[in-house]
Amino acid sequence: MLLRNTDFINLPVFVKGKVRDVYEVGEDMLLMVVTDRISAFDVVFDDLIPNKGKVLNGISEFWFDFCKDIIGNHVVTTDVSEYPLGLSKFKEELQGRSMLVRKAKMIEAECIVRGYLEGSGLKDYKETGTISGIKLPQGLKQADKLPQPIFTPSTKAKEGHDMNVSFEYVKETIGEELASELKEKSIAIYNKASEYALSKGIIIADTKFEFGLLDGKLVIADEMLTPDSSRFWELADYEPGRAQKSFDKQYLREYLETLDWNKEPPAPKLPEEVIRKTEAKYIEAYERLTGKKFNP
């Protein structure tokens, strides 16, 4: 079934994002539900992408477990039959696309790790030769692999686009010790995950993490290494100097760039072919990364 909204859940709303709806479950837990909504250029579309929510939830669940030797996470369970407050009656709606998690004190920084030159990092590099104040070698091309992964944080914007900032700015904002731990954990996770993904024929070009504190300890929260928070490229087709074949929303973005649309609401209606191909990209990423057949 497709899921657009979660108004059937009669709990206090913690936050409703472009894709995720989050509810308060008592004082110390949250219910995170991943809908089939999709956004591009910060605009949410009326069209839904079948199975997208289940793919994103499943990939996050996989990575949370895969990287638990590096850092803990906020997950309590993904089994709806174990949910409290009568939520188990919504098994059909929630199974496979939701998580019961502990409520962490979130850190106000988007932790971005880049292993390749693309996106806003490419734009900054072309203008200044740096990304987030980090000097890079001259003569790099689009999609080139960087000499080593770099930590390029951004501020979390309530509305609109996040702003790239320097590591020094993060240290001044949250303190040197916590900022250093964020950087160390972010790069360690990226290194482990990207090495594994390469073995599955996928390049993780860059990704974005969110962290919080639970019982005074740093944990990773929200989503993790999904096609919505990362750039996944096809290794077999990788060729620097151009845009890459991807498993994320890039296929949708490239289609939208062919339209006469100003990237402001309302979003254009998506053709059935674009919806189906986007769904297929997400499912392929899930199957290759987790090694499991996707079973909606």
Buried (B, 14 or more C-beta within 10 A) or exposed (E): EEBEEBEEBEBEEBEBBBBBBBBBBEEEBBBBBBBBBBBBBEBBBEBBBBBBBBBBBBBBBBBBEBBEEBBBBBBBEBEBEEBEEEBBEBEEBBBBBBBBBBBBEBBEBBBBBBBBBBBBBBEBBEEEEBBBBBEBEEEBEBBBBBEEBBBBBBBEEEEEEBEBBBBEBBBEBBEEEBBEBBBBBBBBBBBBBBEBBEEEEBBBBBBBBBBBBBEEEBBBBBBBBBBBBBBBBBBEEBEEEEEBBBBBBBBBEEBBEEEEEEEEEEBBEBEEEBBEEBBBBBBBBBBBBBEEEBEE
